[in-house]
């Protein structure tokens, strides 16, 4: 039983990077499952590659403005739909 428990702990520890990579990718609008699989196949490489992509998005003023504009539009659409549903 101790061996099975140890295998379970190792599997959970190893799956931490793929889950973290998938979560970060999903929060940035990228595919969770693609980055999760990449995290299993290339754990450290995929994490740093995703970090580089996120840093590029954050440091590029054009991409940052585009993301802010999309968020403003999304909020405006939600408010408009809320007003329509009240009528």
C-alpha positions in Angstrom: 0.0 0.0 0.0 2.9 2.4 0.7 4.2 1.9 -2.8 0.8 2.8 -4.3 0.6 5.9 -2.1 4.1 7.0 -3.1 3.2 6.5 -6.8 0.1 8.6 -6.3 2.1 11.4 -4.7 4.7 11.4 -7.5 1.9 11.5 -10.1 0.3 14.5 -8.4 3.7 16.2 -8.1 4.5 15.6 -11.7 1.1 16.8 -12.9 1.5 20.2 -11.1 3.4 21.8 -14.0 1.0 20.7 -16.7 -2.0 21.8 -14.7 -0.3 25.2 -13.9 0.7 25.6 -17.6 -2.8 24.7 -18.8 -4.4 27.1 -16.3 -2.1 30.0 -17.2 -2.8 29.4 -20.9 -6.6 29.2 -20.4 -6.6 32.4 -18.4 -4.9 34.1 -21.4 -7.4 32.8 -23.9 -5.3 29.9 -25.1 -6.2 26.2 -25.3 -6.0 24.5 -21.8 -5.8 21.0 -23.2 -3.1 21.8 -25.8 -0.9 23.4 -23.1 -1.7 20.7 -20.6 -0.5 18.0 -23.1 2.6 20.2 -23.9 3.2 20.4 -20.1 3.2 16.6 -19.9 5.5 16.1 -22.9 7.9 19.0 -22.3 7.2 20.2 -18.7 9.9 22.8 -18.2 10.1 24.0 -21.8 6.3 24.5 -22.2 6.2 26.5 -18.9 8.9 28.9 -20.0 7.5 29.1 -23.6 4.1 30.1 -22.2 5.8 32.5 -19.8 7.6 34.1 -22.8 4.3 34.4 -24.8 2.5 36.0 -21.8 5.4 38.4 -21.3 5.3 39.3 -25.0 1.6 40.1 -24.8 2.0 42.1 -21.6 5.0 44.2 -22.9 3.6 45.0 -26.3 1.5 48.2 -25.9 -0.6 47.4 -29.0 -1.6 44.0 -27.7 -2.3 45.4 -24.2 -4.6 48.1 -25.7 -6.4 45.6 -27.8 -7.0 43.4 -24.8 -8.3 46.4 -22.8 -10.6 47.4 -25.8 -12.0 43.9 -25.9 -12.7 43.9 -22.2 -14.5 47.3 -22.5 -16.6 46.0 -25.4 -17.4 42.8 -23.5 -18.5 44.8 -20.4 -20.7 47.1 -22.6 -22.4 44.2 -24.3 -23.1 42.6 -20.9 -24.7 45.9 -19.7 -26.7 46.2 -22.8 -28.0 42.6 -22.5 -28.9 43.2 -18.9 -30.9 46.3 -19.8 -32.7 44.4 -22.6 -33.6 41.6 -20.3 -35.2 44.0 -17.8 -37.7 45.2 -20.3 
